Amino acid sequence: MDTLPALEQLSEHEKDSLIVALWAEVQRLQTRVAELEAKLREPVKDARNSSVPPSRTRKANSPPRPPKETRREASVGRAGGGRPLHPNPDQVIIAKAKVCPHCGDAVSEAGQSLQAVYDKIEVPPVKPIVTRVEQYGGRCAGCGQPYVAPVPAGMEPGTPFGATVQSLATYLRYTHAISYERLSALLAQVFGLDISEGGLANLFQGVKGRLDQRVAEILTRLRSSRLICSDETSARVNGRQQWEWVFQNREVCLHVIRPSRGQGVIQEVLGAHRPTIWVSDLYSAQQNHPAQDWQVCLAHQLRDCQFAIDAGDAVFAPRMKAVLLRAFAIHKRRDTLAASTLYQYRGDLQRRVDRCLASQPTNAHGRRLQKRYAKIQANLFLFLDDATIPPTNNTSEQAIRMSTVFRKVTNGFRSDWGRDLFAAVRSVVNTGKRQGLSAFQAIQRALSPLGSLFEPD
């Protein structure tokens, strides 16, 4: 009701009905106010007690630095300071005096001793190497068919930019998030390569076609993997939200970007493959994994326990957090423990969990966590039974960290092929990292004519 009716015109029955209706409304509003006040009393979520990244965590002002009493002569932790000498300098300059700089008298070389050794480093002028290809052909006198002479590998007609230019542009764009405009200027001013923004787009479209085979190799190996860790983060494509998924282990890392965050993406990527171990957080699609066993990411659980503690739970969350920390400590020592000792520790952890589950928390957050761990307690400590299983999904989060940076810098993708190219490059770079390659080396190898990210079996 927008306005109060004229009470003098209401009958007793109508007044009673109005009072009942207003009473019900007051009760509803009081309940809502209590809910909002309870939310206001909850702790702020930050990187310490939730998945909120440190960049979005409110930071207190740093205390003023005390004035320095002495000048800092060298970098802390570096013996003597200074840069180590290069083991193989390109040239050596030996500076010996011929005359005394003070009086001008001649001095002998034999009377001089080495006073200082240091390197001076310069970058040589960078200029592109242009190879002109003159391809001849004709018509065969024997069969009458036209022909053209073959050219060396990598010199085929098409784009004027070879694999080295493609590797450099791809590296700068997709590992340093340099925009097309700035990348075009950088290539022109530093490397002497005049490539327009449209030319860069054409170059990257060609790169995508060459990376498809490498991504197929990664996918093939992923579909035979025993253990897979997975995570997802948001992506912007054509102004719409999509989701970047990562599937990785110690050997390979595959990125895909899809409109859906549902279980169907996992089914699309893995096909009929059923891994033995799945490592992830508690997101619903991840819980519907196709693996035989599931290791829950304990880093997420530690943060959730900390949030419950901050919210006032003093019964369940502190004890459960202590159990999780104890599990991490045992994991760090596992190489020094006998199998029988590790087995005893594993049983002790389960008994501690049982005691936590038998407690009676009164805080809503504590009760929520207690209900959660009663359901997933069998998935908490698989990493203590198998040394190949990690206790956290941190490697997946590390794999998609650059994707988050790229999204914030570029505001996402403006085409589906750009989205797929980014996923392919990140797959190549992160798989190369697992093979001991730098990001640039991985891209170079992936774009070489017969290159592979993997050593021959």
C-alpha positions as CSV (number, residue, x, y, z in Angstrom):
1,M,0.0,0.0,0.0
2,D,1.3,3.4,-1.0
3,T,-0.9,5.6,1.3
4,L,-2.6,5.0,4.6
5,P,-6.4,4.8,4.1
6,A,-8.7,7.1,6.0
7,L,-9.1,5.2,9.3
8,E,-12.4,6.9,10.2
9,Q,-14.0,5.4,7.1
10,L,-12.9,1.8,7.9
11,S,-15.0,-0.7,9.7
12,E,-13.7,-2.6,12.7
13,H,-13.2,-5.6,10.5
14,E,-11.2,-3.6,7.9
15,K,-9.1,-2.1,10.6
16,D,-8.3,-5.5,12.1
17,S,-7.3,-6.7,8.6
18,L,-5.1,-3.7,8.1
19,I,-3.4,-4.3,11.4
20,V,-2.7,-7.9,10.6
21,A,-1.3,-6.9,7.2
22,L,0.9,-4.2,8.6
23,W,2.1,-6.6,11.4
24,A,3.2,-9.2,8.8
25,E,5.0,-6.5,6.8
26,V,6.8,-5.3,9.9
27,Q,7.9,-8.9,10.7
28,R,9.2,-9.3,7.1
29,L,11.2,-6.1,7.2
30,Q,12.6,-6.8,10.7
31,T,13.8,-10.2,9.4
32,R,15.4,-8.5,6.4
33,V,17.1,-5.9,8.5
34,A,18.5,-8.6,10.8
35,E,19.9,-10.4,7.7
36,L,21.5,-7.2,6.4
37,E,23.0,-6.4,9.8
38,A,24.4,-9.9,10.1
39,K,26.1,-9.4,6.7
40,L,27.5,-6.1,7.8
41,R,29.0,-7.8,10.9
42,E,30.8,-10.4,8.7
43,P,34.5,-10.0,7.9
44,V,35.6,-8.4,4.7
45,K,36.7,-11.1,2.1
46,D,40.3,-10.6,1.1
47,A,43.2,-12.7,-0.2
48,R,43.8,-14.2,3.2
49,N,40.4,-15.7,3.8
50,S,38.9,-16.1,0.3
51,S,39.7,-16.3,-3.4
52,V,39.7,-12.6,-3.8
53,P,43.1,-11.7,-5.5
54,P,45.6,-9.6,-3.6
55,S,45.1,-6.8,-6.1
56,R,41.5,-6.3,-4.8
57,T,42.5,-6.6,-1.2
58,R,42.4,-3.4,0.8
59,K,45.9,-2.6,2.0
60,A,46.8,-0.5,5.0
61,N,49.2,2.4,4.7
62,S,52.8,1.4,5.2
63,P,54.5,2.9,8.2
64,P,57.0,5.7,7.3
65,R,60.5,4.4,6.7
66,P,63.2,5.4,9.2
67,P,65.9,7.6,7.7
68,K,69.0,5.7,6.5
69,E,72.1,6.1,8.6
70,T,74.5,4.9,6.0
71,R,74.5,4.8,2.2
72,R,73.6,1.5,0.7
73,E,76.6,0.4,-1.4
74,A,75.4,-2.9,-2.8
75,S,72.3,-4.9,-3.3
76,V,71.3,-6.8,-0.2
77,G,72.2,-10.5,-0.3
78,R,74.8,-10.1,-3.1
79,A,78.4,-10.7,-2.0
80,G,80.3,-7.5,-2.9
81,G,77.5,-6.2,-5.1
82,G,77.7,-5.7,-8.8
83,R,76.9,-7.9,-11.9
84,P,78.8,-11.1,-12.4
85,L,81.3,-11.0,-15.3
86,H,80.3,-12.6,-18.5
87,P,82.1,-15.9,-19.0
88,N,82.7,-15.3,-22.8
89,P,83.0,-11.6,-23.6
90,D,83.0,-10.7,-27.3
91,Q,86.1,-8.5,-27.0
92,V,88.5,-7.6,-24.2
93,I,90.0,-4.2,-23.9
94,I,93.3,-4.0,-21.9
95,A,93.9,-0.5,-20.7
96,K,97.6,0.2,-19.6
97,A,99.0,3.6,-19.0
98,K,101.9,4.9,-21.1
99,V,102.5,8.1,-19.1
100,C,101.7,9.3,-15.5
101,P,98.5,11.3,-15.5
102,H,99.9,13.5,-12.8
103,C,103.4,14.5,-14.0
104,G,103.5,13.2,-17.5
105,D,106.6,10.9,-17.0
106,A,106.6,7.6,-19.0
107,V,105.6,4.5,-17.0
108,S,106.4,0.9,-17.8
109,E,103.8,-1.8,-18.3
110,A,105.8,-4.1,-15.9
111,G,105.1,-1.8,-13.0
112,Q,101.4,-1.8,-13.4
113,S,98.9,-4.2,-11.6
114,L,95.3,-5.0,-12.4
115,Q,93.1,-2.4,-10.7
116,A,89.6,-3.2,-12.0
117,V,87.7,-5.7,-14.2
118,Y,84.2,-4.9,-15.4
119,D,81.9,-5.4,-18.4
120,K,80.3,-2.9,-20.7
121,I,77.2,-4.3,-22.4
122,E,75.7,-2.9,-25.6
123,V,72.9,-4.1,-27.9
124,P,74.0,-4.2,-31.6
125,P,71.9,-2.3,-34.1
126,V,68.8,-4.4,-35.0
127,K,67.8,-4.7,-38.6
128,P,65.7,-7.3,-40.4
129,I,67.3,-9.7,-42.8
130,V,65.4,-9.6,-46.2
131,T,65.8,-12.5,-48.5
132,R,64.6,-12.1,-52.1
133,V,63.2,-15.2,-53.6
134,E,63.2,-15.4,-57.4
135,Q,61.3,-18.5,-58.3
136,Y,61.6,-19.7,-61.9
137,G,59.5,-22.1,-63.9
138,G,58.4,-23.0,-67.3
139,R,56.7,-25.6,-69.4
140,C,58.2,-29.1,-69.8
141,A,59.2,-29.9,-73.4
142,G,58.5,-33.6,-72.7
143,C,55.0,-33.7,-71.2
144,G,54.0,-30.1,-71.9
145,Q,53.0,-29.5,-68.2
146,P,53.9,-26.2,-66.5
147,Y,56.2,-26.3,-63.5
148,V,57.9,-24.0,-61.0
149,A,61.2,-24.6,-59.2
150,P,60.9,-25.7,-55.5
151,V,62.1,-23.3,-52.9
152,P,63.8,-24.0,-49.5
153,A,61.6,-24.8,-46.5
154,G,60.2,-21.6,-44.9
155,M,60.6,-19.6,-48.2
156,E,57.2,-20.6,-49.7
157,P,55.0,-17.8,-51.2
158,G,52.5,-16.1,-48.9
159,T,53.2,-13.9,-46.0
160,P,56.5,-12.0,-46.3
161,F,57.2,-12.5,-42.6
162,G,59.1,-15.6,-41.6
163,A,59.0,-17.8,-38.4
164,T,61.3,-15.5,-36.5
165,V,59.1,-12.4,-37.0
166,Q,56.0,-14.5,-36.3
167,S,57.5,-15.8,-33.0
168,L,58.6,-12.3,-31.9
169,A,55.3,-10.7,-32.6
170,T,53.4,-13.5,-30.9
171,Y,55.6,-13.4,-27.9
172,L,55.3,-9.7,-27.4
173,R,51.5,-9.7,-28.0
174,Y,50.5,-12.7,-25.9
175,T,53.0,-12.8,-23.1
176,H,53.4,-9.1,-22.5
177,A,49.9,-7.9,-23.5
178,I,51.1,-5.3,-25.9
179,S,48.4,-3.7,-28.0
180,Y,48.4,-3.8,-31.8
181,E,49.1,0.0,-32.0
182,R,52.1,-0.2,-29.6
183,L,53.3,-3.5,-31.1
184,S,53.3,-2.0,-34.6
185,A,55.3,1.0,-33.3
186,L,57.7,-1.2,-31.3
187,L,58.5,-3.4,-34.3
188,A,59.1,-0.3,-36.5
189,Q,61.2,1.7,-34.1
190,V,63.3,-1.0,-32.5
191,F,63.5,-3.8,-35.1
192,G,63.0,-1.8,-38.3
193,L,59.9,-3.8,-39.3
194,D,57.0,-1.9,-40.8
195,I,53.9,-3.9,-40.1
196,S,50.5,-2.2,-39.9
197,E,47.9,-3.2,-37.3
198,G,46.0,-5.0,-40.1
199,G,49.2,-6.7,-41.1
200,L,49.6,-7.9,-37.5
201,A,46.1,-9.3,-37.6
202,N,46.8,-11.2,-40.8
203,L,50.1,-12.4,-39.3
204,F,48.4,-13.7,-36.2
205,Q,45.7,-15.5,-38.2
206,G,48.5,-17.4,-40.0
207,V,50.1,-18.2,-36.6
208,K,46.8,-19.7,-35.4
209,G,46.7,-22.1,-38.2
210,R,50.3,-23.2,-37.5
211,L,49.7,-23.6,-33.8
212,D,46.6,-25.8,-34.3
213,Q,48.8,-28.9,-34.8
214,R,50.8,-28.2,-31.6
215,V,47.5,-27.8,-29.6
216,A,46.4,-31.2,-31.1
217,E,49.6,-32.8,-29.8
218,I,48.9,-31.3,-26.3
219,L,45.3,-32.5,-26.4
220,T,46.4,-36.0,-27.4
221,R,48.8,-36.3,-24.4
222,L,46.2,-34.8,-22.1
223,R,43.7,-37.5,-23.1
224,S,46.1,-40.1,-22.0
225,S,47.1,-38.5,-18.7
226,R,46.5,-40.3,-15.4
227,L,46.2,-37.0,-13.4
228,I,44.6,-33.8,-14.5
229,C,44.3,-30.5,-12.5
230,S,41.6,-28.0,-13.7
231,D,40.4,-24.5,-13.0
232,E,38.5,-21.8,-14.8
233,T,38.4,-18.0,-15.0
234,S,36.3,-15.4,-16.8
235,A,37.1,-14.1,-20.3
236,R,35.6,-11.3,-22.4
237,V,34.8,-12.1,-26.0
238,N,33.0,-9.6,-28.2
239,G,31.8,-7.8,-25.1
240,R,30.3,-10.9,-23.6
241,Q,31.5,-13.0,-20.7
242,Q,32.9,-16.4,-21.5
243,W,35.1,-18.8,-19.5
244,E,38.7,-19.8,-19.9
245,W,39.4,-23.4,-18.8
246,V,42.8,-24.9,-18.0
247,F,43.5,-28.6,-17.9
248,Q,47.1,-29.4,-16.8
249,N,49.6,-31.6,-15.1
250,R,53.4,-31.8,-14.9
251,E,53.7,-32.6,-18.6
252,V,51.1,-30.6,-20.5
253,C,48.8,-27.6,-20.1
254,L,45.7,-27.0,-22.3
255,H,43.7,-23.8,-22.4
256,V,40.3,-23.5,-24.0
257,I,37.8,-20.6,-23.9
258,R,34.1,-21.4,-24.2
259,P,30.8,-19.6,-23.6
260,S,29.9,-22.2,-20.9
261,R,31.2,-22.8,-17.4
262,G,29.3,-26.1,-17.3
263,Q,30.4,-29.8,-17.2
264,G,30.0,-30.0,-21.0
265,V,33.3,-28.3,-21.5
266,I,35.1,-31.0,-19.6
267,Q,33.3,-33.7,-21.7
268,E,34.2,-31.8,-24.9
269,V,37.9,-31.6,-24.0
270,L,38.4,-35.1,-22.6
271,G,36.1,-37.0,-24.8
272,A,36.0,-40.7,-23.7
273,H,39.1,-40.4,-21.6
274,R,38.7,-41.1,-17.8
275,P,41.7,-40.0,-15.8
276,T,42.5,-41.6,-12.5
277,I,42.9,-38.4,-10.4
278,W,41.2,-35.1,-10.7
279,V,42.4,-32.0,-8.7
280,S,40.2,-29.0,-8.5
281,D,38.2,-26.7,-6.2
282,L,34.6,-27.2,-5.2
283,Y,32.9,-25.6,-8.2
284,S,29.9,-27.8,-9.3
285,A,31.1,-28.5,-12.8
286,Q,34.5,-29.6,-11.4
287,Q,32.8,-31.9,-8.9
288,N,31.1,-33.7,-11.9
289,H,34.6,-34.7,-13.2
290,P,35.0,-38.0,-15.0
291,A,38.0,-39.2,-13.0
292,Q,38.0,-42.2,-10.6
293,D,39.2,-40.1,-7.6
294,W,39.2,-36.5,-6.7
295,Q,41.6,-34.4,-4.6
296,V,40.1,-31.2,-3.3
297,C,42.3,-28.1,-3.4
298,L,43.3,-27.6,0.2
299,A,44.5,-24.0,-0.4
300,H,40.9,-23.0,-1.0
301,Q,39.8,-24.9,2.2
302,L,42.4,-23.1,4.3
303,R,41.1,-19.7,3.2
304,D,37.5,-20.8,3.8
305,C,38.4,-21.9,7.3
306,Q,40.1,-18.6,7.9
307,F,37.0,-16.7,6.8
308,A,34.8,-18.8,9.2
309,I,37.3,-18.0,12.0
310,D,37.1,-14.2,11.1
311,A,33.3,-14.5,11.2
312,G,33.4,-15.8,14.8
313,D,33.5,-19.6,14.6
314,A,35.7,-20.8,17.5
315,V,34.6,-24.4,17.5
316,F,35.0,-26.1,14.1
317,A,37.0,-23.9,11.7
318,P,40.1,-23.4,14.0
319,R,40.4,-27.2,14.6
320,M,39.9,-28.0,10.9
321,K,42.4,-25.4,9.8
322,A,45.0,-27.0,12.2
323,V,44.3,-30.4,10.7
324,L,44.9,-29.0,7.2
325,L,48.1,-27.3,8.2
326,R,49.3,-30.5,9.8
327,A,48.6,-32.3,6.5
328,F,50.7,-29.8,4.6
329,A,53.5,-30.2,7.1
330,I,53.5,-34.0,6.7
331,H,53.4,-33.6,2.9
332,K,56.6,-31.5,3.0
333,R,58.4,-34.2,5.0
334,R,57.1,-37.2,3.1
335,D,60.4,-37.9,1.4
336,T,62.0,-38.4,4.8
337,L,59.2,-40.6,6.2
338,A,59.0,-44.3,6.0
339,A,55.8,-45.7,4.4
340,S,54.6,-47.1,7.7
341,T,55.1,-43.8,9.4
342,L,53.2,-42.0,6.6
343,Y,50.4,-44.5,7.0
344,Q,50.2,-43.8,10.7
345,Y,50.1,-40.0,10.1
346,R,47.4,-40.6,7.5
347,G,45.2,-42.4,10.0
348,D,45.9,-39.8,12.7
349,L,44.7,-37.1,10.3
350,Q,41.4,-38.9,9.7
351,R,40.8,-39.3,13.4
352,R,41.4,-35.6,13.9
353,V,38.9,-34.9,11.1
354,D,36.4,-37.2,12.9
355,R,36.8,-35.3,16.1
356,C,36.2,-32.0,14.2
357,L,33.0,-33.5,12.6
358,A,31.8,-34.6,16.1
359,S,32.0,-31.0,17.4
360,Q,28.9,-28.8,17.7
361,P,29.6,-25.3,16.3
362,T,27.0,-22.7,16.8
363,N,28.3,-20.2,14.2
364,A,26.5,-20.5,10.8
365,H,29.8,-20.5,8.9
366,G,31.2,-23.3,11.2
367,R,28.1,-25.4,10.6
368,R,28.4,-24.8,6.9
369,L,32.0,-26.0,6.8
370,Q,31.2,-29.0,9.0
371,K,28.5,-30.1,6.6
372,R,30.9,-29.7,3.7
373,Y,33.7,-31.7,5.2
374,A,31.3,-34.5,6.2
375,K,30.6,-34.9,2.5
376,I,34.1,-34.6,1.1
377,Q,36.3,-36.0,3.8
378,A,37.4,-38.9,1.6
379,N,38.8,-36.3,-0.9
380,L,41.0,-34.3,1.5
381,F,44.2,-36.3,1.9
382,L,44.6,-38.4,-1.3
383,F,48.0,-36.7,-1.8
384,L,49.4,-38.5,1.2
385,D,48.6,-41.9,-0.4
386,D,50.1,-41.0,-3.8
387,A,53.2,-38.7,-4.1
388,T,52.2,-37.7,-7.6
389,I,49.0,-36.0,-6.4
390,P,49.4,-32.3,-5.4
391,P,47.6,-31.1,-2.2
392,T,46.5,-27.9,-4.0
393,N,45.4,-26.7,-7.4
394,N,47.9,-23.8,-7.3
395,T,49.5,-24.8,-10.5
396,S,46.2,-24.3,-12.4
397,E,45.8,-20.9,-10.9
398,Q,49.3,-20.0,-11.9
399,A,48.6,-21.2,-15.4
400,I,45.7,-18.8,-15.8
401,R,47.3,-15.8,-14.0
402,M,48.6,-14.3,-17.2
403,S,45.1,-14.7,-18.7
404,T,43.7,-12.5,-16.0
405,V,46.4,-9.9,-16.6
406,F,45.8,-10.0,-20.4
407,R,42.0,-9.5,-19.8
408,K,42.5,-6.5,-17.6
409,V,45.1,-4.8,-20.0
410,T,43.2,-5.5,-23.3
411,N,39.6,-5.8,-22.1
412,G,39.3,-9.1,-23.9
413,F,38.9,-10.4,-27.4
414,R,37.0,-8.9,-30.4
415,S,36.8,-12.1,-32.4
416,D,36.5,-15.8,-31.9
417,W,39.7,-16.5,-33.8
418,G,41.6,-14.1,-31.5
419,R,40.1,-15.9,-28.5
420,D,41.2,-19.3,-29.8
421,L,44.7,-18.0,-30.8
422,F,45.2,-16.7,-27.2
423,A,44.2,-20.1,-25.8
424,A,46.6,-21.8,-28.2
425,V,49.5,-19.6,-27.3
426,R,49.0,-20.0,-23.6
427,S,48.8,-23.8,-24.1
428,V,52.1,-23.7,-26.0
429,V,53.8,-21.4,-23.5
430,N,52.7,-23.3,-20.4
431,T,53.3,-26.7,-21.9
432,G,56.8,-25.5,-23.0
433,K,57.4,-24.3,-19.4
434,R,56.8,-27.9,-18.2
435,Q,59.3,-29.1,-20.8
436,G,62.0,-26.7,-19.5
437,L,61.5,-24.0,-22.3
438,S,61.1,-20.3,-21.8
439,A,58.0,-18.6,-23.3
440,F,59.9,-17.4,-26.3
441,Q,61.6,-20.7,-26.9
442,A,58.3,-22.5,-26.7
443,I,56.7,-20.2,-29.3
444,Q,59.8,-20.5,-31.6
445,R,59.7,-24.2,-31.4
446,A,56.0,-24.4,-32.0
447,L,56.3,-22.2,-35.1
448,S,59.3,-24.0,-36.6
449,P,58.5,-26.1,-39.7
450,L,59.0,-29.5,-38.0
451,G,59.2,-28.4,-34.4
452,S,57.6,-30.1,-31.4
453,L,57.3,-29.1,-27.8
454,F,58.2,-32.6,-26.7
455,E,61.4,-34.6,-26.9
456,P,61.2,-37.8,-28.9
457,D,60.0,-40.7,-26.7
